[in-house]
Amino acid sequence: MSNAGQAAEVQVSLADRIAGKYLTFDLAEEEYGLEILRVREIIGLMDITPVPKTPDFVLGVINLRGKVIPVVDLRLKFGLPYKEPDDRTCVIVVEVTAENGTVQMGIVVDRVNEVVDVKGSEVEPTPSFGVNLDTAFILGMAKVGDKVKILLDIDKVLTAAEVAAMASF
């Protein structure tokens, strides 16, 4: 098999692996998607207890039915400007795989949209931006309808050290 054929086969298998159902949400006018199997629940914004000496994007912790869960502002983690929460601001409780098991954490998003079924044929690899950017946290780009949705690998949005630090809350 030629190198081009092998590359095409690798691309097809990657797209097929990424295909599935995604919860979509907005952050600063862009639409993102998370694998629905990683989403535990969606809740409204509630009182968040700040934790000293954490990074700016870690808002603190919430008490969710007796369980303490760290909460991250995804806008701040991605270097986007802070936005004052409104009635559409939500916390998506996700399960993140860490070195020592799984950790539940909340991510604050501007608005939750819908669950979409992404087909392998709709997935494109993350483009090369011509500069040295870390895009490992992006699974791929999904062309759904006339929009492009950025599909996130929630396990790579935070570094291993950040997840380990949150596991200690």
C-alpha positions in Angstrom: 0.0 0.0 0.0 1.3 3.5 -0.9 2.0 6.1 1.8 -1.0 8.1 0.5 -3.2 5.1 0.8 -2.0 4.4 4.3 -2.5 8.1 5.3 -6.1 7.9 3.9 -6.7 4.7 5.8 -5.4 6.2 9.1 -7.6 9.3 8.5 -10.7 7.1 7.9 -10.1 5.1 11.1 -9.5 8.3 13.1 -12.7 9.9 11.8 -14.6 6.7 12.5 -13.2 6.6 16.1 -14.3 10.2 16.6 -17.8 9.6 15.2 -20.6 9.5 17.8 -22.9 11.6 19.9 -21.6 14.9 21.2 -23.1 17.5 23.6 -22.6 20.9 21.9 -22.1 24.1 23.8 -21.0 27.7 23.1 -18.0 29.6 24.4 -17.4 33.1 23.1 -19.4 32.7 19.9 -17.8 29.3 19.0 -19.4 25.9 19.2 -17.7 23.0 20.9 -18.6 19.4 21.4 -17.9 16.8 24.2 -18.4 13.1 23.9 -21.8 12.5 25.4 -20.6 9.4 27.2 -18.2 11.7 29.3 -21.0 14.0 30.4 -22.5 13.1 33.8 -25.0 15.9 34.0 -25.8 19.6 33.2 -26.6 21.9 36.1 -27.3 25.6 36.4 -24.6 27.8 37.9 -24.5 27.4 41.7 -22.5 28.8 44.6 -18.8 28.0 44.0 -16.4 28.0 46.9 -13.1 29.5 45.9 -10.0 27.4 46.7 -6.8 29.5 47.5 -3.6 29.1 45.4 -5.4 27.5 42.4 -4.9 28.7 38.8 -7.2 31.5 37.6 -9.3 29.2 35.5 -10.2 27.0 38.5 -13.2 28.8 40.0 -13.3 26.6 43.1 -15.5 23.7 44.2 -19.2 22.9 44.4 -21.1 20.5 46.7 -23.1 18.3 44.3 -25.3 16.0 46.4 -22.6 15.6 49.0 -19.7 15.2 46.6 -17.1 18.0 46.3 -16.4 18.7 42.6 -13.8 21.2 41.2 -15.1 23.7 38.7 -13.1 25.1 35.8 -14.1 28.2 33.7 -13.4 26.9 30.2 -13.3 30.4 28.8 -10.3 31.3 31.1 -8.6 27.9 30.5 -8.7 28.6 26.7 -7.4 32.2 27.2 -10.7 33.8 26.2 -12.0 36.9 28.0 -14.1 36.4 31.2 -17.8 36.7 30.8 -20.2 37.6 33.6 -22.5 34.6 34.1 -26.1 35.0 32.9 -29.2 32.8 32.9 -27.8 30.6 30.1 -24.5 29.9 31.8 -24.3 26.2 32.8 -21.9 23.8 34.4 -21.4 20.5 32.6 -20.2 17.8 35.0 -17.8 15.6 33.1 -15.7 12.5 33.9 -12.0 13.0 33.2 -9.6 10.1 33.0 -6.5 10.7 35.2 -3.5 8.5 35.9 -5.1 7.2 39.1 -8.7 6.7 37.8 -11.5 9.0 36.9 -12.3 12.4 38.3 -15.5 14.3 38.1 -15.3 18.0 37.4 -17.5 20.8 36.3 -16.8 23.0 33.3 -18.5 26.4 33.0 -19.8 27.2 29.5 -21.8 30.1 28.1 -24.7 27.9 26.9 -25.5 24.3 26.2 -27.0 23.7 22.8 -28.0 20.2 21.8 -26.8 16.6 21.3 -25.6 16.0 17.7 -24.7 12.7 16.0 -21.4 13.3 14.3 -20.6 10.9 11.4 -17.1 9.9 10.5 -17.5 11.6 7.1 -18.2 14.9 8.8 -14.9 14.9 10.8 -11.7 16.7 9.6 -8.4 16.6 11.5 -7.3 19.6 13.4 -5.7 22.0 11.0 -2.1 23.0 11.2 -2.1 26.6 12.0 1.5 27.2 10.7 2.8 28.0 14.1 3.7 25.9 17.2 0.3 25.5 18.9 -0.8 22.7 21.2 -4.0 21.4 19.8 -3.8 17.9 21.4 -7.0 18.7 23.3 -8.9 18.9 20.0 -10.2 15.5 18.7 -11.2 17.1 15.3 -13.4 19.5 13.5 -17.0 18.4 12.7 -18.8 19.9 9.8 -22.5 19.6 10.9 -24.9 21.4 8.6 -23.3 24.7 7.7 -21.3 25.0 11.0 -18.0 23.8 12.2 -17.9 22.4 15.8 -14.7 21.9 17.6 -14.7 18.5 19.2 -12.8 18.4 22.5 -10.9 15.5 24.1 -11.8 16.3 27.7 -9.0 14.2 29.0 -6.5 16.5 27.4 -8.1 19.9 28.0 -6.4 19.9 31.4 -2.8 18.7 31.8 -2.2 15.5 33.9 -0.8 17.7 36.7 -3.9 19.9 36.7 -6.2 16.9 36.8 -4.1 15.4 39.6 -4.4 18.6 41.6 -8.1 18.7 41.2 -8.4 15.0 42.2 -7.1 16.1 45.6 -10.1 18.4 46.3 
